[in-house]
Amino acid sequence: MPEAEAQPPLQGPAHTAPTSNNYAEQFVQTALLAILFAAPALICLHAACVNDADIWWHLRTGEWILMHRAVPWVDPFSGPLVGTPWLAYSWLYEILVALLFHSFGLAGIVVYSCAMVLAITLALYRMVRRLQSDLSLAVLLTFVACFSMANLYTPRPWLFTILLFILELDILMQVRSTGHHRALLWLPPIFCLWANLHIQLVYGLFVLGLAWVESLAARCGLPTDSRARPLSMGLALAASALATLANPYGWRIYAVAYDLGTQAGALKVITELQSMPFRTLPNFIVLFFALASAAAIAWHRRFPPFETALLAFAAVVSFRSQRDVWVMAVVGALVLASTLPGRERAALRLPRFATALAAVAAALALLLGFPAMHIDNARLQIDLAKNLPVYAVQSVREKGYAGPLFNDYNWGGYLMWAQQMPVSIDGRAAFYGDRSIDRSIATWNAQPDWASDAQLAAAGLVIGPVKAPLTQLLRLDPRFTLVYQDKLAAVFIARK
């Protein structure tokens, strides 16, 4: 009948030969994917963050490892704690950023961030697309999730955690829905790599444990959608846990994870560890993901054990610490993709090469973005000097001032790298502990007992923010002489 002949081709074996309209739609969809893949990375490139406080101690550690061809077991960078046991648990990431920096300068740090954001976007889209047949909805969920994580697009090892967490979830969702367990073989290599890149591998193990418990519940007759076998999931969990021990420090990385997770004092004073202030749009998007995901689960009048437990876990860690908002973004995208109905009409199935072509186009757009946005080492150096004591360090080097150095918490990582001398404190919160951090903050805030700080009294060199309360007091302190000052930093040396 004419009406039947006029219908668009359907997916599956009944497809007719593609028409010009089909090709046009496929081209539009491929272009849409290229824009999706490129947009978050270009947002990251536009920010071009090189003034992150912690990248510098990571960079210094990577240089130390490359120089000594070994990982440190005791700290070589801290003045008061030198020789104290310390594990460089992100050693592989630190080598990577050190190599990028020595190859491309400051631009290498930006290359790392942008490349990781591009990889995260690709992985997140792949996971969402498997769960959601509507391409437009899959693109929207992926972009909104990536945008909600924009505050985390800094050159930190947590970008690896986000990527590997998404890959793990993608594997688990496919195994749960299909019952095909061969994909679980990827998990031990993923966790082996994870254990050498970032300490938050414990999140991945916890989620894998949730999937195993769900498979046990399904075997016991409890209502669940999982088709995973408990034995296979248990073996994957055991193998992945063992794989995490394939790192230079073995089981000791779990002691570091425990110290980081139980350091309550740092939550009060370190901004990235505090809860979201709800002052920016990404914060509210994270809240939307939480509420929308809970509503989507409730709307179906069933509570799938894995997704519900996953959402509860995401809510706890994301609303506890803003550096973990990515968990809710990823989990929210997963839950909404698996529960929201797509459009009823059958969409054209893109050729397999379309996604790869879109990814290549996004990578090219990112490369072209560097000259288009004037992102080069000269500009990055200027931006760096606006936020970190670049010129103060140059003055100290020219004059040959000697330590011991007394500095504040935020600049410690940069001074460790740029000044190449032991610092009084830096961004390794778990290493220094709450007491040292509180003491440093109290001194720089000129609390009543500031003059009794033993490290300040023993200092031969002080570098700090020009507007810090302690800086104002040191101008009048007979023990120190102001030898350099600019709009950002002040330098004092001890009087002999």
C-alpha positions as CSV (number, residue, x, y, z in Angstrom):
1,M,0.0,0.0,0.0
2,P,1.3,3.6,-0.6
3,E,1.1,4.4,3.1
4,A,3.3,1.4,4.0
5,E,5.8,2.2,1.3
6,A,6.1,5.8,2.6
7,Q,7.2,4.7,6.0
8,P,10.9,5.3,7.0
9,P,13.1,2.3,7.1
10,L,13.2,0.4,10.4
11,Q,16.2,-0.8,12.4
12,G,17.3,-4.4,12.2
13,P,17.3,-6.9,9.4
14,A,14.3,-5.3,7.7
15,H,16.2,-2.1,6.8
16,T,16.0,-1.0,3.2
17,A,18.7,0.7,1.3
18,P,19.7,4.0,2.8
19,T,18.2,7.1,1.1
20,S,19.6,10.6,0.8
21,N,17.5,11.6,3.7
22,N,19.0,8.8,5.8
23,Y,22.5,9.9,4.9
24,A,21.7,13.5,5.8
25,E,20.3,12.5,9.2
26,Q,23.4,10.3,9.8
27,F,25.7,13.2,8.9
28,V,23.8,15.5,11.3
29,Q,23.9,12.9,14.1
30,T,27.7,12.4,13.6
31,A,28.2,16.1,13.7
32,L,26.2,16.3,16.9
33,L,28.4,13.6,18.4
34,A,31.6,15.5,17.4
35,I,30.2,18.6,19.1
36,L,29.3,16.7,22.2
37,F,32.8,15.1,22.4
38,A,34.6,18.3,21.8
39,A,32.6,20.7,24.0
40,P,33.7,19.6,27.5
41,A,37.4,19.4,26.4
42,L,37.1,22.9,24.8
43,I,35.6,24.2,28.1
44,C,38.6,22.7,29.8
45,L,41.0,24.3,27.3
46,H,39.4,27.7,27.6
47,A,40.0,27.5,31.4
48,A,43.6,26.4,30.8
49,C,44.3,25.7,34.4
50,V,47.9,25.6,35.4
51,N,47.7,27.4,38.7
52,D,46.2,24.4,40.6
53,A,47.8,24.2,44.0
54,D,48.5,20.5,44.0
55,I,49.8,19.8,40.5
56,W,53.1,21.2,41.5
57,W,53.9,18.7,44.3
58,H,52.8,15.9,42.0
59,L,55.1,17.3,39.3
60,R,58.0,17.5,41.7
61,T,57.4,14.0,42.8
62,G,57.3,12.8,39.2
63,E,60.7,14.5,38.5
64,W,62.1,12.9,41.6
65,I,61.0,9.5,40.5
66,L,62.4,9.9,37.0
67,M,65.7,11.2,38.5
68,H,66.1,8.4,41.0
69,R,64.4,5.7,38.9
70,A,62.6,4.6,42.0
71,V,59.5,5.5,44.0
72,P,60.0,7.3,47.4
73,W,59.3,5.4,50.6
74,V,60.2,8.4,52.9
75,D,59.5,12.0,52.3
76,P,62.3,14.0,50.6
77,F,60.4,17.3,50.3
78,S,59.2,18.5,53.7
79,G,61.5,20.4,56.1
80,P,59.9,19.3,59.4
81,L,59.0,15.8,58.3
82,V,61.8,14.9,56.0
83,G,62.6,11.2,56.3
84,T,59.1,10.4,57.5
85,P,57.4,7.4,55.8
86,W,55.4,8.6,52.8
87,L,54.0,6.8,49.7
88,A,53.7,8.4,46.3
89,Y,50.5,6.5,45.6
90,S,49.8,8.3,42.3
91,W,53.4,7.7,41.0
92,L,52.3,6.6,37.5
93,Y,50.3,9.8,37.0
94,E,53.1,11.9,38.4
95,I,55.6,10.4,35.9
96,L,53.1,11.1,33.1
97,V,52.7,14.8,34.0
98,A,56.4,15.2,34.5
99,L,57.1,13.8,31.0
100,L,54.4,16.0,29.5
101,F,55.8,19.1,31.2
102,H,59.3,18.4,30.1
103,S,58.1,17.8,26.5
104,F,55.7,20.7,26.2
105,G,56.2,23.0,29.2
106,L,53.1,24.4,30.9
107,A,51.0,23.5,27.8
108,G,51.7,19.8,28.6
109,I,49.7,20.2,31.8
110,V,46.8,21.6,29.8
111,V,47.2,18.8,27.2
112,Y,46.8,16.2,30.1
113,S,43.6,17.8,31.4
114,C,42.0,18.3,28.0
115,A,42.8,14.8,26.8
116,M,41.4,13.2,29.9
117,V,38.2,15.2,29.7
118,L,37.8,14.1,26.1
119,A,38.3,10.5,27.1
120,I,35.9,10.8,30.0
121,T,33.2,12.3,27.6
122,L,33.7,9.4,25.2
123,A,33.5,6.8,27.9
124,L,30.4,8.4,29.5
125,Y,28.6,8.7,26.2
126,R,29.4,5.0,25.3
127,M,27.9,3.9,28.7
128,V,24.8,6.1,28.4
129,R,24.2,5.2,24.8
130,R,24.1,1.5,25.7
131,L,21.4,2.2,28.2
132,Q,19.4,4.8,26.2
133,S,18.2,4.2,22.6
134,D,17.3,7.8,22.0
135,L,20.4,9.5,20.6
136,S,19.2,13.0,21.5
137,L,18.5,12.0,25.1
138,A,21.8,10.2,25.4
139,V,23.7,13.3,24.1
140,L,21.8,15.6,26.4
141,L,22.5,13.4,29.5
142,T,26.2,13.1,28.6
143,F,26.7,16.8,28.1
144,V,24.8,17.8,31.2
145,A,26.8,15.3,33.3
146,C,30.1,16.5,31.9
147,F,29.1,20.1,32.4
148,S,28.3,19.4,36.1
149,M,31.8,18.2,36.5
150,A,33.5,21.2,34.9
151,N,34.9,22.4,38.3
152,L,37.0,19.2,38.4
153,Y,38.7,19.8,35.0
154,T,42.0,20.4,36.6
155,P,45.3,18.5,36.1
156,R,44.7,16.1,39.0
157,P,44.9,12.3,39.1
158,W,41.2,12.1,39.9
159,L,40.5,12.5,36.2
160,F,41.8,8.9,35.9
161,T,39.5,7.8,38.6
162,I,36.5,9.3,36.8
163,L,37.4,7.6,33.6
164,L,38.1,4.2,35.1
165,F,35.0,4.4,37.2
166,I,32.9,4.9,34.1
167,L,34.6,2.0,32.3
168,E,33.9,-0.2,35.3
169,L,30.2,0.8,35.5
170,D,29.8,0.2,31.8
171,I,31.1,-3.3,32.1
172,L,29.0,-4.1,35.1
173,M,25.8,-2.8,33.5
174,Q,26.3,-4.9,30.4
175,V,27.1,-8.0,32.4
176,R,24.0,-7.5,34.6
177,S,21.7,-7.1,31.6
178,T,23.1,-9.7,29.2
179,G,24.6,-12.3,31.5
180,H,27.7,-12.4,29.3
181,H,30.6,-12.5,31.8
182,R,33.6,-12.3,29.5
183,A,33.7,-8.6,29.9
184,L,34.5,-9.0,33.6
185,L,38.0,-10.1,32.4
186,W,38.7,-6.4,31.8
187,L,38.2,-5.5,35.5
188,P,41.5,-6.8,37.0
189,P,43.6,-4.9,34.4
190,I,41.6,-1.8,35.1
191,F,42.1,-2.0,38.8
192,C,45.8,-2.8,38.4
193,L,46.2,0.4,36.4
194,W,43.9,2.3,38.9
195,A,46.0,1.3,41.9
196,N,49.1,3.0,40.4
197,L,47.2,6.2,39.4
198,H,44.9,7.3,42.2
199,I,43.9,6.2,45.6
200,Q,40.1,6.4,44.9
201,L,40.2,2.9,43.5
202,V,38.4,2.0,46.7
203,Y,35.2,3.5,45.2
204,G,35.5,1.1,42.3
205,L,36.0,-1.9,44.6
206,F,33.0,-0.8,46.6
207,V,30.7,-0.6,43.5
208,L,32.0,-4.0,42.3
209,G,31.1,-5.4,45.8
210,L,27.6,-4.0,45.4
211,A,27.2,-5.8,42.1
212,W,28.4,-9.0,43.6
213,V,25.9,-8.7,46.6
214,E,23.1,-8.1,44.1
215,S,24.0,-11.2,42.2
216,L,23.8,-13.2,45.5
217,A,20.4,-11.6,46.2
218,A,19.2,-12.6,42.8
219,R,20.3,-16.2,43.4
220,C,18.4,-16.2,46.7
221,G,15.2,-15.2,44.8
222,L,15.0,-11.5,45.7
223,P,13.6,-9.3,42.9
224,T,16.4,-7.9,40.7
225,D,17.2,-7.4,37.1
226,S,20.7,-8.8,37.3
227,R,21.6,-11.8,35.2
228,A,25.1,-12.0,36.6
229,R,26.2,-15.1,38.3
230,P,27.5,-14.8,41.9
231,L,30.5,-17.0,41.2
232,S,31.7,-15.0,38.3
233,M,31.1,-11.7,40.1
234,G,32.8,-13.0,43.2
235,L,35.8,-14.1,41.2
236,A,36.0,-10.7,39.4
237,L,35.9,-9.0,42.8
238,A,38.6,-11.2,44.2
239,A,40.8,-10.9,41.1
240,S,40.4,-7.1,41.0
241,A,41.2,-6.7,44.7
242,L,44.4,-8.8,44.2
243,A,45.2,-6.8,41.1
244,T,45.3,-3.6,43.1
245,L,48.3,-5.1,45.0
246,A,50.4,-4.9,41.8
247,N,51.9,-1.6,42.8
248,P,55.2,-0.6,44.3
249,Y,53.7,-0.3,47.8
250,G,51.4,-3.4,47.8
251,W,48.7,-3.4,50.5
252,R,50.1,-0.2,52.1
253,I,48.1,2.0,49.7
254,Y,45.0,1.0,51.7
255,A,46.5,2.5,54.8
256,V,46.8,5.7,52.8
257,A,43.2,5.4,51.7
258,Y,42.1,4.9,55.3
259,D,44.1,8.0,56.5
260,L,42.5,10.1,53.8
261,G,39.0,8.9,54.5
262,T,39.2,9.4,58.2
263,Q,41.0,12.8,58.3
264,A,38.0,14.8,59.6
265,G,39.9,18.0,60.3
266,A,40.9,18.6,56.6
267,L,37.2,18.6,55.7
268,K,36.8,21.9,57.5
269,V,39.7,23.9,56.1
270,I,40.4,22.5,52.6
271,T,37.9,23.9,50.1
272,E,37.8,21.0,47.7
273,L,37.0,18.6,50.6
274,Q,34.1,20.7,51.8
275,S,30.5,20.2,50.7
276,M,29.1,22.1,47.7
277,P,28.3,25.7,48.5
278,F,25.6,25.8,45.8
279,R,26.8,29.1,44.3
280,T,27.3,27.8,40.7
281,L,25.1,26.2,38.1
282,P,27.1,22.9,38.1
283,N,26.3,22.5,41.8
284,F,22.6,22.7,41.2
285,I,22.9,20.3,38.2
286,V,24.4,17.7,40.6
287,L,21.4,18.3,42.9
288,F,19.1,17.9,40.0
289,F,20.7,14.6,39.0
290,A,20.2,13.3,42.5
291,L,16.5,14.3,42.7
292,A,15.7,13.3,39.2
293,S,17.4,9.9,39.6
294,A,15.5,9.2,42.8
295,A,12.3,10.2,41.2
296,A,12.9,8.1,38.1
297,I,13.5,5.0,40.3
298,A,10.4,5.8,42.3
299,W,8.2,6.4,39.2
300,H,8.7,2.8,38.2
301,R,7.4,1.7,41.6
302,R,10.3,-0.6,42.0
303,F,13.7,-0.2,43.7
304,P,16.4,-2.1,41.7
305,P,18.9,-3.0,44.4
306,F,22.1,-2.1,42.4
307,E,20.9,1.2,41.0
308,T,19.3,2.2,44.4
309,A,22.5,1.4,46.4
310,L,24.6,3.1,43.8
311,L,22.5,6.2,44.0
312,A,22.7,6.2,47.8
313,F,26.5,5.8,47.6
314,A,26.8,8.7,45.1
315,A,24.7,10.9,47.3
316,V,26.8,10.3,50.4
317,V,30.2,10.9,48.8
318,S,29.1,13.8,46.4
319,F,27.3,15.9,49.0
320,R,30.1,15.2,51.6
321,S,32.9,16.6,49.4
322,Q,32.7,18.7,46.3
323,R,35.7,17.0,44.7
324,D,33.5,13.9,44.5
325,V,30.5,15.5,42.7
326,W,31.5,13.5,39.7
327,V,30.1,10.3,41.3
328,M,26.6,11.8,41.3
329,A,27.0,13.1,37.8
330,V,28.1,9.7,36.5
331,V,25.6,7.7,38.5
332,G,22.8,10.2,37.7
333,A,23.4,9.9,34.0
334,L,23.4,6.1,34.3
335,V,20.1,5.9,36.3
336,L,18.3,8.4,34.0
337,A,19.6,6.7,30.9
338,S,18.3,3.3,32.0
339,T,14.9,4.5,33.2
340,L,13.8,7.4,31.0
341,P,11.8,6.3,27.9
342,G,13.2,7.5,24.6
343,R,11.2,8.5,21.6
344,E,8.9,5.8,20.2
345,R,10.0,6.2,16.6
346,A,12.9,4.1,15.6
347,A,16.1,6.1,15.1
348,L,18.6,5.5,12.4
349,R,21.4,3.3,13.5
350,L,24.7,5.1,12.9
351,P,27.5,3.2,11.2
352,R,30.1,1.9,13.6
353,F,32.7,4.3,12.2
354,A,30.5,7.3,12.9
355,T,31.4,7.5,16.6
356,A,35.1,7.0,15.8
357,L,34.9,9.7,13.2
358,A,33.2,12.1,15.6
359,A,35.9,11.4,18.2
360,V,38.7,12.1,15.6
361,A,36.9,15.3,14.7
362,A,36.7,16.3,18.3
363,A,40.4,15.6,18.8
364,L,41.2,17.8,15.8
365,A,39.0,20.6,17.1
366,L,40.8,20.4,20.4
367,L,44.2,20.7,18.7
368,L,43.0,23.6,16.7
369,G,41.7,25.2,19.9
370,F,45.1,25.8,21.2
371,P,46.2,28.4,18.6
372,A,42.6,29.7,18.3
373,M,42.4,30.5,22.0
374,H,46.0,31.6,22.1
375,I,46.9,28.9,24.6
376,D,50.7,28.7,24.7
377,N,53.5,28.6,27.2
378,A,53.9,32.4,27.2
379,R,50.3,33.1,28.1
380,L,50.2,30.3,30.6
381,Q,53.3,31.7,32.3
382,I,51.5,35.0,32.6
383,D,48.4,33.4,34.1
384,L,50.6,31.4,36.5
385,A,52.3,34.5,37.8
386,K,48.9,36.1,38.6
387,N,48.1,33.3,41.1
388,L,51.4,31.9,42.3
389,P,54.6,33.5,43.6
390,V,56.6,33.2,40.4
391,Y,58.5,36.5,40.6
392,A,59.1,36.1,44.3
393,V,60.8,32.7,43.6
394,Q,62.9,34.4,40.9
395,S,64.0,37.0,43.3
396,V,65.0,34.4,46.0
397,R,67.0,32.5,43.4
398,E,68.8,35.6,42.2
399,K,69.7,36.7,45.7
400,G,70.6,33.2,46.9
401,Y,68.5,33.3,50.1
402,A,68.7,30.1,52.1
403,G,66.1,28.3,54.2
404,P,64.7,26.8,56.3
405,L,61.6,27.9,54.4
406,F,58.3,28.9,56.0
407,N,55.3,29.0,53.7
408,D,51.6,28.7,53.7
409,Y,49.5,25.6,52.8
410,N,48.3,26.8,49.4
411,W,51.7,27.7,48.0
412,G,53.7,24.8,49.4
413,G,53.4,22.6,46.4
414,Y,54.5,25.2,44.0
415,L,57.4,26.3,46.2
416,M,58.4,22.6,46.5
417,W,58.8,22.5,42.7
418,A,59.9,26.0,41.9
419,Q,62.2,26.7,44.8
420,Q,63.7,23.2,45.0
421,M,64.1,23.4,48.7
422,P,62.2,21.7,51.6
423,V,58.9,23.4,52.4
424,S,57.2,23.7,55.8
425,I,53.9,22.4,54.5
426,D,52.2,21.6,51.2
427,G,49.0,20.0,49.8
428,R,49.6,16.5,51.0
429,A,47.0,16.7,53.7
430,A,47.1,13.2,54.9
431,F,50.8,13.2,55.2
432,Y,51.0,16.3,57.4
433,G,47.8,15.6,59.4
434,D,45.2,17.9,61.0
435,R,47.5,19.2,63.7
436,S,50.1,20.5,61.3
437,I,47.5,22.0,59.0
438,D,45.7,23.7,61.8
439,R,49.0,25.1,63.2
440,S,50.0,26.5,59.8
441,I,46.6,28.1,59.2
442,A,46.5,29.6,62.7
443,T,50.0,31.2,62.2
444,W,49.2,32.7,58.8
445,N,46.0,34.0,60.2
446,A,47.9,35.7,63.0
447,Q,46.1,34.0,65.8
448,P,47.2,35.1,69.3
449,D,49.9,32.4,69.6
450,W,51.3,32.9,66.1
451,A,54.8,34.0,67.5
452,S,55.2,30.6,69.3
453,D,55.2,28.7,66.0
454,A,58.4,26.7,66.2
455,Q,58.8,26.4,62.4
456,L,58.4,30.2,62.0
457,A,61.0,30.8,64.7
458,A,63.5,28.5,63.0
459,A,62.9,29.9,59.5
460,G,65.6,31.6,57.5
461,L,63.2,32.5,54.7
462,V,59.5,33.3,54.7
463,I,57.4,33.4,51.5
464,G,53.7,34.2,51.8
465,P,50.8,36.1,50.4
466,V,51.3,39.9,50.7
467,K,47.8,40.3,52.2
468,A,48.1,37.6,54.8
469,P,47.7,38.7,58.4
470,L,51.0,37.1,59.3
471,T,52.7,39.1,56.5
472,Q,51.5,42.4,58.1
473,L,52.9,41.4,61.5
474,L,56.3,40.2,60.1
475,R,56.8,43.7,58.7
476,L,57.1,44.9,62.3
477,D,58.8,41.8,63.7
478,P,62.5,42.5,64.6
479,R,63.4,38.9,63.8
480,F,62.7,39.3,60.0
481,T,63.5,41.8,57.2
482,L,61.3,42.3,54.2
483,V,63.5,41.9,51.1
484,Y,60.9,41.5,48.3
485,Q,57.3,42.4,47.6
486,D,54.9,42.5,44.7
487,K,51.2,42.6,44.3
488,L,50.9,38.9,45.2
489,A,53.8,37.8,47.5
490,A,56.2,39.0,50.1
491,V,59.6,37.6,51.0
492,F,61.3,37.9,54.4
493,I,64.7,36.7,55.6
494,A,65.7,36.2,59.2
495,R,68.0,38.8,60.6
496,K,71.3,37.4,61.8
